[in-house]
Amino acid sequence: MNVNIPKSTILFALLGAIALSLPAIWFFKCRKAAANNHPNDSLVVGMIIGYVPYAALTPSGQYEGFDVEIAHLIAKKLNKTLIIKDMDLSALLIALNQNRLDMVMTNCSITAEREKLFTMIHYTGEKLTSFPLVFWEKIPKNISSIDDLITYYPNDLICVEPGSTQEKYLITKLNNNSIIKVESIADIMMNLQYKKVLAAFMDPDIMPTLKKQQPKLVSIEVNLPKEYQSNGAGICINKQNSELANKIGTIIAELKNDGSIKQAEKVWLNK
């Protein structure tokens, strides 16, 4: 039996099919763009600017620091232009996971948890089994551990960098209402100096520089459970980007062997 279908009905059906396919086309284009949203001749590196001595901004508007120098050496060996993106740690790791960054360099501790999420390539630092709990001018009475804070100062606030290993550990020990998340080291220092917080839980690698800048800082060491200990600092790379990870691993080995990293550590980290 022959059925005569009006041409207008066929036209509307075709237009409807095209309309329904557009969202899918847009979705796949967006996914491709998200994975390739910066030029192929660039190396986009996420850092925390102001995390002295690893990354800072000079009065003339230039980036400098240990991580900045090593990133420049890596970019040179890759024959790429270095582009630095400044974010807090949580934002950096999210951007890396979304392929908006090639890698993150901000003295990231190599922990078991991070190694599950990212490829981490060691480039500096030794094994860490404790973090400093930092105070302004004097250590409060009866304080020798995190547990003492709970016992003797339950209503006081502790400052920490969001997304850091220090934050993850503090969350297991303190009520969330006792933890203040502050993105910049300068702001953490201000909170300590003006008594807005009792203490700050800090990265030990930046303490020598901070104590030179702020001689009134005092601290105690807080021993960490094994799961929060770290094996130095690593460059974070998305696990899906194995080609880049292999190249960076080779370059870091070369920079260690030729003394470039050791020289940068002497200049920036006083090692």
RALIN-V410555 format. One record per backbone hydrogen bond with DSSP energy under -0.5 kcal/mol. NH is the residue of the N-H (numbers start at 0). CO is the residue of the C=O. If there is no record, write none. Layout:
nh	co
NH	CO
NH	CO
//
This chain:
nh	co
3	1
4	2
5	3
8	5
9	5
10	6
11	7
12	8
13	9
14	10
15	11
16	12
17	13
18	14
19	15
20	16
21	17
22	18
23	19
24	20
25	21
26	22
27	23
28	24
29	25
30	26
31	27
32	28
33	29
34	30
35	31
36	33
41	38
42	80
43	41
44	42
44	82
45	102
46	84
48	46
49	54
50	47
50	54
51	49
53	50
54	50
55	63
57	55
57	61
60	57
63	55
65	52
66	53
67	53
68	64
69	65
70	66
71	67
72	68
73	69
74	70
75	71
76	72
77	73
78	74
78	75
79	74
80	40
82	42
84	44
86	46
86	84
91	87
92	88
93	89
94	90
95	91
96	92
97	93
98	95
99	94
100	94
101	43
102	43
103	235
104	45
107	233
109	231
110	108
114	110
115	111
115	112
116	112
116	113
117	113
118	236
119	117
120	118
120	234
121	119
122	232
123	232
127	229
130	221
132	219
133	131
133	199
134	217
136	134
136	215
137	135
139	137
142	139
143	141
148	144
148	145
149	145
150	146
151	147
152	147
152	148
155	152
157	177
158	198
159	179
163	160
167	163
168	164
169	165
170	166
171	167
171	168
172	168
172	169
173	169
177	174
178	175
179	157
179	177
180	178
181	159
181	179
187	183
188	184
189	185
190	186
191	187
192	188
193	189
194	191
195	190
196	190
197	156
198	156
199	133
200	158
201	131
201	199
203	201
205	202
206	203
207	203
209	205
210	206
211	207
212	208
213	209
216	213
217	134
219	132
221	130
222	220
223	128
227	224
228	224
228	225
229	127
230	109
231	125
232	123
233	107
234	120
235	103
235	233
236	118
238	116
240	237
241	239
244	240
245	241
246	242
247	243
248	244
249	245
250	246
251	247
252	248
253	249
254	250
255	251
256	252
257	253
258	255
259	254
260	254
262	258
263	259
264	260
265	261
266	262
267	263
268	264
269	265
270	264
//
